[in-house]
Amino acid sequence: MILNNIEVMFGGQAGDGSLTTGDLIASIFKRMGLEVYTYKDFPSRIRGGHTNYVIRAGKHANYGMADAVDCLVAFDVEAVQIHLEEMRPGGFIIFDNSSASEQLSDDLRREDLNYYEVPLGKLAKEVLGLELVRNTISLGVIAKLIGMDPEVVREAVTRVYKRKGEKVVDLNIRAIECGENYVAEHFADKPTGYGLTKGEDGDRLIMMGNDAIGYGALTAGCRFMAGYPITPATDILEWMAKHAPKYGGVVVQAEDELAAINMIIGASFTGVRAMTATSGPGISLMTEGIGLAGSIEMPIVVIECARAGPSTGLPTKTEQSNLNHLIFGGHGEIPRVVLAPGTVEESFYITIDAFNIAEKYQCPVFVLSEQALCQSKATLPRLKFDDLTIDRGKLVLEPVVFGEYKRYEFTQDGVSPRVIPGVEGGMHLVPGSEHNDAGVITENPKNRKRMMEKRMSKLAAMKPDLPKANVFGHPEAGIAIIGYGSNRGPIMEAVDRFAAAGVATRFLQLRTLWPFPDDEVQSFIRDAEHIFIVENNYTGQLARLIKVVTGPLPHMHSVLKYNGKPFRPIEIIEAIGKTADVRSYAEV
């Protein structure tokens, strides 16, 4: 019996309710005291096309997807066809065999899997009178098969559907019972080999990465957001539109990304903390505006929810191929910051850091997430607010009394006193063309040199305030791993499993990607026998940045994945084990 460790996948057609049922089961796992991670894999259309939702539950927080799927709830044959190879030996499939044309052929039946064929759609129509609730029946089936707490299941269903009225709640409770009864009548002597025991939920949350970013922005004092809907960033716009007005905030759905970036520059000019959220194509359109913000030293925060490109690419899939764009995109050179959370919890705190850094150093700051993090849910401790600070830098709100006000005054740290419109004595120019310390446009070469050095010197001045990298594992291990973003989860699991097998590894999770943390990387890789850079892109963008610091090293290896899906830990374990000649890696 495998206890309290399971990965469930719901597979069917987009729009059939799989995602709702997945959210339900995730909340049930959480309330039973388990740590949860979810991953949505859906097509870029509203209805039709295969979709799946993975929910992993276990004892370890901040892990990602597992090596393989333990339970597949398949609402059609296509789901089995697509995911059969992902199933763990000893796992099981719940299949809706309601349709005579949708039956499992022999080539879809593996001897090392258990099959539970249940006429979900037929039961929904004949017993409950509504085929729509077949997803809830499937929840009752899996709940009975793996031992979910019946009380927790019913509480979760009631909480989700109570806003629709008692009749809807009652219908879905009866659907749960229908699924449970079917299992009791047909599969009482056919155990799955998986089980759950109820533990303490504790004072924990479960939330999506994009929601954590929204919470972070609101907590940081963001009171203006402009954005244009784009997957996978739209959730942030919707979250802010729902919650920001309660706290005096304004949220605008702009006509396009060009308008959005210029709106937040205008809002920042008035002294309001402002942000936008987008993905790769949106960043392309915002690039000129971002350059303007850097030139006029205007603090803005840009959330980048990365997806697979180029062009439209794979709009609903994950990738880490936009790093070069954020760091180097644009004409000319400006100071910019790129921060990358690795968990849902970090998404909250790093968003707050982004607003403080943007305003203290008066420059654009990017928060780089990706679809496998920003649209995934995870359990996390209750967020802490006591130690949070709001640093508005050199913002001047009182009348200026130090003589002629120079908006771009040359200072030791490159940051000038910033006055917003309406402050007495603070009238100034804000030109997009090169200018002197008073904001007057000039093409004088000496001034140009001095202004460039002033702006770019911020990158050195800000280093003490940038989020430091996390270091995990054995500090002196010969095998060193570097990664960022959503890869923290699968890399951490690989590190833990290597350690359990007696193989020492160390892991550097970068949280500031620009200005690049040269010293942290150099210190981490010192004396390493093998260095593995794990990232989701084709060209090894992070590895190339590291090689600029270290030079080419024969013992540095890239572990790459670029098919639109996140890493599973076994993929990292195998890549490291084979390359580093870890003979015991097969036991990890």
N, C-alpha and C positions, 0 to 999 in steps of 0.2 A: 504494500500500500504506500503510495506517494502522498504524504500529508502536507497540506498548506503550501503547495508549489505547483502552479498550473498556468498554462497559457491557453486561453480560449480565443478562437477566431469565429466571428460571425461572417458568413459569406453569402452574397445574393446580388440582387440588382439595385442600382442606385435608386433611392426613393421608396424602397419597400419597408423601411423601418429598422433596418439592421443597426444603424448608428444609435437610435433611441434605445434599443434593447442593450447595446453595448454599454451605453452610459449607465443604464440601470444596474447591470451586473457589476460594473466597476464600483458603483456606490455601495453595493451589497458586500463585495469583497472588503472594501475599506471599513465598513461598519462591523465586519467580523474580525477586525484587528490586523488585516493583512496590508502589506505595502503594495501599491498598485502603480502600474504604468500602462498607458494605452497608446495605440497608434492607429490612425485612420488612413486607409488607402482607398481612395475613391476616384472615379473618373471626373473629368472636367465638364460635366453636364448635369442637369438637374435630375433627370430620370433616365433609367436605362444604362446599360453598361455594368460590368462587374464591379462590385465594391466589397471591401472587407474591413472589419474592425477587430483589432487584436487587443485583448485585455490580459495583462500578465499580473498575477498575484503571487506573493511570496513573503519571505521574511526580511528581505534586503531592500532598503530604500535606495533610490537613485540608480537602479539598474534600468536597462532598456528592454528590448525584446529578448526572448530566450533563444536557445539554439534552434528550437523547433516548436511546432504547434502540438499541444497535448490533446486539445478537443476542437474539432471543427464542427460548427453548426451550419450545415449547408442547406440553403433554401432552394437550390437548383443543382443540376448535374454539373454545370459549368464551374461552380465553386469547388467541387471535388476534383474536376479535371485540372484546374489551375493549381490547387494547393496540395494535391496528394503527396507530392515529393517533399513537401515541407513538414509532413507529419512525423512525429517522433515514434519510433517503434514502441509498441505497447499503448499508444494513444487510442483515441476513439472518435468516431464520426457519428453525429446525429444528422440524419438525412430525411428531408420531407419527401415522402414517396406518394404524395396524394395523386399526382398526375400519372396516367398510364404511359404517357410519352416521356416522362422524366423518371427513368429508373436507372439503377446502377448496373452497368455491364461488368462482366468478369474482370476486364482489364483495369477497372477502378476499385477492385477489392484486393487489398493487400492482406496476406496471411498474418502479418504482425500487428494488425489493427483490429479493434472491435467496432462493429457497426450496430447502430441503433436506428432502425428505420421506423419513422413515426409519421403518420399522415397528418401533418400539422395543419395544412390548409383545409383538408376534409373535416377534421375535428372542429376547426374554427367555424366552418359554415354549418355543419350538422348539429353540433352541440351548443354553440354559442350564437349562431346566426349571423356572424360577421367574420369574413376571411381576414380582415385587417388585424385581428388579434392573434394570428398564428405566431408572431414573434414572441408575444407574451406567453403563449403555450410552450414555446421552445425554452423559455426561461424556466418554466415549471419543470420541464423535462430534465434540463441540466442541473437544476437545483436539487432534484431528487436523486439524480445519478451520483453526484459528488458530495452530497450532504450539506448543502447550504442551510443555515438556520431558517426554518419556516417563518418565524416571527420577524426576523430581519428582512426577509424577502417581501413579506406583506407590508411592512412599514415603508419600504422603499417604493413599492408600487403605489401605495396610497399617497405618498408625498409627491410623486411625479404627476399623478393624474387628478389630484383633488381639485385643482383649479378648473377642471372640466366638469365637475359635479359628481354627486354620489353615484349616479347611474354608471358613469364611465369607470369610476373606481371599482364598483361592484363587478362590472363586466370583466375587468382585467384581473381581479382577484379570482373570479371563477375560471378564467383562462389559466392562471397559475395552477389551480386545483386540478384542472383538466389534464395538464401536462404531468403533474405528480401522480394522478390516478392511473394514467396510461403506463407509466413506468412501473408502478406497483403491480399492475395486472399482467404486464407482458415481459418485464425484465428483472423480476425479483431475484432470479437465480443467475443473473449475468452482471456481476460487478464490473466497474470500470477500472479498478485499481488505483483510483484517485479519491482522496477524501479531504475534508476541511474540518477544523475544530475552531469553535468560536473563541476569540481572544478579546482583549480590551481595545476598543477603538481609540481611547485616549483623546487628548485635546489636539486633534489633527484636522487638516483640511485636505480636500481633493480639488484640484483646479487645473485649468489649461494654461499653458505657457503664455498665450496671448492675454488671458485674463490677469495673470500675474504682472505682465507689463503694464496693463491698464491701471491696476492697483498702485504699482510703483510710480507711474506718472502722476496720478492724482495725489498720492502721498507727498511726492516731491514738490507739489505746488503748481503743476501744469494746469493752466486754466484756459488754454486755447489749443484746439486741434483742428487741422484741416487735412482732409485726405480724400482719395478717390478709391472706390472699392476695387480690390485686387486680391486674388487668392495668393498666399494664405494669410494676408494681413488684415482682411476686412473685419475679422472678429474684434480687433482693437478699436477700429472706428465705431463699430456697433456698441461695444462696451462703454466707450467714452461718451457716446451720444446718450446712453441710458443713464449714466451715473454722474458725469461731470456737471450738468446743469444744477444738480442738487447742491453743489458747492460753489456756485457762481461761475462755473465754466461755460464756455461756448464751443460747440463742435459744428463744423461746417463740412458738408459733402461738396467738395469743389467740382468744377466742371471737368477738370483733368489734373494730372500731376504737376504741370507747370504752374497752374493757379495755386495748388496746394502749397508748394514750396515757397512761393512768393507771399502767400497769405501769412505763413508762420514767420517769415522774415519781418513782415510789417507788424505783426503782433509783438514780436520780440523787441522791435524798435520802440514800442510804447512801454516796455518794461514787463510784459507778461511772459511767463514761462510757456513756451509753445513747442509743439511737436507735430510730426506727420508720421504715418506708417505706410509702408509700401513693400513691393518686391522688386526683383531685378529690372523688369521693363519700366517700372515707375521710377527707379533710381536713374535709368538712362535719361528720362525726360527731365528729371530734377537736377541733372548734373550742372547745368549753367547757373541755376539758382544757388546751388550749394557753393559754387565758386564765388558768387556774389557775397554770400554770408561770410565766407572766409576772408574776402578782401575788405569788407567793411567792418569786420570783427564783431559780427552779430551772433549771439549764442542761440543755436537751434539744436533740437534733438530729432534725429531721423531713425525710425525703427525700420530695419531691413529684415523682413521675413523671407528668407531665401527659398527659392524653388529651383527646379531643374530648367536650364536654358539650353541653347541660346534662343532668341526670339521668344515666341510663346512657349516653346519647349514642352515640358511636362508640368502644366500649371498646378497640379495637385500632388506632386511628388517632391521628395526632399533632395537637396544637394548643397554642397559647400563650394560652389564654383564662382561666387560673386566677390570673393575676398580681394582679388586684384582690382576689381572695379571700385570697391569702396576706398581702397588705399591710394590708387593711382588715377582714378577716373577724373577727367576734367582737363581743361586747358590751363596752363600755368600751374603754380604751386601754392598751396595754402596749408596752414596747420589744420589737421583734422585728427580725430580720435576714433578708433574702432574698438568697441568692447564686445565681448561674447560670453553670455551666460551659458552654463552647462547643464542646469537643472531648472525646473519650474520655480523653485525657491530663489535661486540666483537671479532669475529673470526679474523678480520684484526688486531686489536690492541693487542690482547693477543698473536698472533703469533710474533709480534715485541717484546713484553715482553719476550717471550720464548728465542729468540736469545740473548737478553741482559743478561738474567739470566744465560743461558748456558755458555756464555763466561766469565761473571764476576766471576762465581763460579766454572767454569771448571768441568761441570758434564752434564749428559744426562738430557734433558728436554722434556717431552711429552706434546703435545697439544692434548687433548682428545675431539674429536667431535663425532658425530654419524650420521647415515644415515638420520635421520629426520632433521638434521641441515646442514650437509655438502652437501647434494644433493638437498636441498630445496632452493628456491629463496625467497627473501624478499625485501621490500623497505627499504631504509636507507638514512640518510643524507649524503651529500657529505663528503668523508673522509678528515680528517684534518692532515696536515703534519707539521705545524709550531711548535708545541710543542713536536714533537717526538725527542728522543735522541738515539744515538748509543753509548752504553757503552761496550768497549772492555776489561774492567777490567785491569788485570796486564799483558797485552800483551806487550812484550819488542821487539821493532823493531830496536833499536839502538845498537851499540856494547856494550857488557857487560863489565863493568869496576869495578865491586865490588868483584874482586877476583875469587875464584873458583865458577863456576855456579852450583847451586844445583836445579835441576828442581823441586824437591819435598821438598823444604825447609819448615821447620816447622814455621808456622806463627800464629798469634793470631786468625785470622778468618779462618784458614785452607786453604787459597788460596795462592799458590806459584807463583812467577814471571814466566811467560811463554814465552819461546823463540822459534821461529820457525827456521827451518833449514836455514843456510846461514848467520845468524847473528853472527858476529865475537865474539868469546869468549863464545858462547852459545852451544857448542857441549855437548850432553847429551845422556843418555840411556833412553829407553822407554820400559821396560819389562812388560809383562803380569803377570809374577809371582810377589810375594811380594818383595818389594825393600826398600832400605833406602832412605834418602833424596837426595842422588846423583843418584838414579836410579839403584844402584847395587843390584842384587838379594841377598836376605838373608832370612834365616828362624829364625833369632834371635827373641825369644818371646817378649823381651822388645821393640824391634823395631816394631814388629807386632802390639803390643798394641798401641804404639804411633802413627803409621801410620793409623790405623783404627780410632782412636780418631781424628786425623787430618782431614781425609776425611769427617767423619760424622759430625764434628763440623760445616761444611758449612751449614747444615740444619738450625741451630740456627742463624748463621750469616746472612743468606739470607732473613730472615722473613720480615724485613722492605721493601724489594724490591718485594715481592710477591703480585700479584693482590688481593685486599681485596674483601670480599664478599659484594654483594649489599643487602640492607635491604629495603623492600617495605611494605606498609600497615601501620597499626596503631602500633606504637612501644610498646604499653602496652597491646595489645590485648591478651586475654586468649588463643586464638587458634594460634599456631605457626606452620609454614610449612617450611620444608627444602628440597631443591632439587638443581639440577645442570643441565647444558647442555640444550638440546632442551625442557626440561620440564619447563623452565622459562616461555614460552608463555602461555601454558594452566594454569599453577599455577597463573600467573599474572592476567589472565582473571577471574579465580575463586575468587581471592582476590578482584578484582574490583566489581564483581557481588555480593559477600557477602556484601561489603561495601554499595552498592546501596540498599540492602535489610535491612540495619541496623545492620549487623553482622560484628563486627571488627575482622580482622585477620592480621597476620604479616607473612612475607615471607623472608627467608634467602636464597639468591642465591649464593651458593658456587662457587668461580671461581678458587681457589687453593684447590686442593684435597690432595696434598702431597707436602711438609710436612703438616700434617693435622692441620687445623686452630683451635686448641683446644680452645683458648681464645675467638675467635669469636663465636663459637658454644655455649660455656658455658654462655657467656654474653647474647646471643640471647634467649636461652631457659629459662633463669632465670624467675621465677614466672609464667611460662606458665601453664595453666590448662590442655591443650592437645597439644601434639607435633606430627605432621604428617610428615613422611619421604616419599617423592614421588620419585619412581625410576622404571626404566624399566628392572627388572630382577627378578628372582625367589627367591633368598636367602636373599634379602635385604642387599646388600653389603655396601651401604652407611650407613644404619641404624646400622650395626655391627660396623663400624668404630666410629660412634657417641657414641655407648654404651661403647666402650673402654674408652671414655673420661668421660661420664656421669654416667656409671654404669647402670644396668637395672632399668628402670623407668616404673611404671605401666601405666602412662598416655602417653607413647610413642607408636605410631601406625605406621605400614608400609602400604603404599598404593602402591601396586605393579601391574605391567602389563608386560607380557612377551610373547605376541602372535605375536610379530613382528611389531605391529602397535603402533604409538605414542598415547599419552593420548589425549582424547577430554576433554574439561574443565568440562563437566557435570559429568564425571567419578570421578573427584577429588572432585567436589562439593558434590556429593552424598555420597562418602566415608567419607568426613569430617562431613557432616550434620548428617548422621546417627550415627556415632560414638560419636560425641560431643553433640548429642541430640539437634541440632539446629532445632527447630520446623519450622522455616520459610525457611529452605533450599530449599523447593520445589518451592518457589517464586523466587529463585535466578536465 
